[in-house]
C-alpha cells in the first residue's frame, strides 16, 4: 500500500507572486495587504518551477492529494483552485483536491507545506517544510522522498 502524501498549493505548487504581478494597480491599492481576497486571483497564478513534474513523479510513488486552504473572504478562490488543478494537473489530481482550514484533520504520512498555519503544525505525519533551507525547492523534496 502506498504512503499518503498531501501537497499544499499556495507557495508550494502555485507561485502566489505571479498572481499579484497580474493585478491592476487599482486592485493592488484596494486589496493592499490582503491580495488573497482579490476575486479571481487564484486563477491568475503560475506553477512554481518544477512543481508540476514533481507532482507527476510523486503521484507514481505515493497516494497523493492536494491539501489547501482557501480564504474565507474570497468565495471565488474555492472555484479558482479547482480550475487551477484542472488546468495544470488535470486527471492526475482529479477529485484529489481537499480544501480545509484544518489540515491536521487529514491523516497521512507526509504533508509538503510552506507554512505551519491552518493545522500544518499539528499534522500527525511528517511536515516537509517547503521553502526552508532543508527543502528550498522541488528537487530537494524529490531527493528526500524518493
BARO-729638 format. One line per 3 residues: number of its first residue (from 1); their letters; for each residue x, y, z of C-alpha. Coordinates in steps of 0.5 Angstrom, whole numbers, plus 2048, in hexadecimal, padded with zeros to 3 digits. Layout:
NUM) a) X:Y:Z ~ ...
END
This chain:
1) xxx) 800:800:800 ~ 803:807:7FE ~ 804:80C:803
4) xxx) 7FF:812:803 ~ 802:819:801 ~ 7FF:820:802
7) xxx) 802:826:7FE ~ 800:82D:7FF ~ 7FE:831:7FA
10) xxx) 800:839:7FB ~ 807:839:7FC ~ 809:832:7FA
13) xxx) 805:830:7F4 ~ 803:837:7F2 ~ 807:83E:7F1
16) xxx) 803:843:7F5 ~ 807:849:7F3 ~ 806:847:7EC
19) xxx) 7FE:849:7ED ~ 800:84F:7F1 ~ 804:851:7EB
22) xxx) 7FE:851:7E6 ~ 7F9:855:7EA ~ 7F8:85C:7E8
25) xxx) 7FA:862:7EC ~ 7F3:863:7EF ~ 7F3:85C:7F1
28) xxx) 7F9:85D:7F5 ~ 7F7:863:7F8 ~ 7F0:861:7FA
31) xxx) 7F3:85A:7FD ~ 7FA:85C:7FF ~ 7FC:857:805
34) xxx) 7F6:852:803 ~ 7F7:850:7FC ~ 7F4:849:7FD
37) xxx) 7EE:84D:7FE ~ 7EE:84F:7F6 ~ 7E9:84C:7F2
40) xxx) 7EC:847:7ED ~ 7F3:848:7F0 ~ 7F4:841:7F0
43) xxx) 7F2:83F:7E9 ~ 7F8:844:7E7 ~ 7FE:840:7EA
46) xxx) 803:83C:7E7 ~ 806:836:7EA ~ 80C:836:7EE
49) xxx) 812:834:7EA ~ 813:82C:7EA ~ 80C:82B:7EE
52) xxx) 808:828:7E8 ~ 80E:823:7E6 ~ 80F:822:7EE
55) xxx) 807:820:7EF ~ 807:81C:7E9 ~ 80D:818:7EC
58) xxx) 80B:818:7F3 ~ 804:815:7F1 ~ 807:80F:7EE
61) xxx) 80A:80D:7F5 ~ 805:810:7FA ~ 7FE:810:7FA
64) xxx) 7FE:818:7F9 ~ 7F9:81D:7FB ~ 7F9:825:7FA
67) xxx) 7F7:828:801 ~ 7F6:82F:801 ~ 7F2:835:805
70) xxx) 7EE:83A:801 ~ 7ED:841:804 ~ 7E6:841:807
73) xxx) 7E5:848:805 ~ 7E6:846:7FE ~ 7E1:841:7FB
76) xxx) 7E4:841:7F4 ~ 7EA:83F:7F7 ~ 7E7:838:7F8
79) xxx) 7E5:837:7F1 ~ 7EB:83A:7EE ~ 7EF:835:7F2
82) xxx) 7EB:82F:7EF ~ 7EC:833:7E8 ~ 7F4:833:7E9
85) xxx) 7F4:82C:7EB ~ 7F0:82A:7E5 ~ 7F5:82E:7E0
88) xxx) 7FB:82C:7E3 ~ 7FA:825:7E6 ~ 7F4:823:7E2
91) xxx) 7F3:81C:7E3 ~ 7F9:81A:7E7 ~ 7F5:81E:7ED
94) xxx) 7EE:81D:7EB ~ 7EA:81D:7F1 ~ 7F0:81E:7F6
97) xxx) 7F0:825:7F8 ~ 7EE:826:7FF ~ 7EC:82D:802
100) xxx) 7EC:82E:809 ~ 7EE:833:80F ~ 7F0:82D:813
103) xxx) 7F6:829:80F ~ 7F7:825:816 ~ 7F1:821:815
106) xxx) 7F3:81D:80F ~ 7F7:817:810 ~ 7FD:815:80C
109) xxx) 805:814:80C ~ 807:81B:809 ~ 805:822:808
112) xxx) 809:827:804 ~ 807:82E:806 ~ 80B:834:806
115) xxx) 807:837:80D ~ 806:834:814 ~ 7FF:837:813
118) xxx) 7F8:834:813 ~ 7FA:82E:816 ~ 800:82C:813
121) xxx) 804:82D:819 ~ 7FF:827:81C ~ 7FF:823:816
124) xxx) 801:81C:819 ~ 805:819:813 ~ 80C:81D:811
127) xxx) 80B:824:80F ~ 810:825:80A ~ 811:82D:80B
130) xxx) 812:82F:803 ~ 816:836:802 ~ 81A:835:808
133) xxx) 822:833:808 ~ 821:82C:808 ~ 81B:82C:803
136) xxx) 81D:832:7FF ~ 81A:82F:7F8 ~ 816:829:7F5
139) xxx) 81D:826:7F3 ~ 81F:826:7FB ~ 818:823:7FC
142) xxx) 818:81D:7F7 ~ 81F:81B:7F9 ~ 81D:81B:800
145) xx) 816:817:7FF ~ 819:812:7F9
END
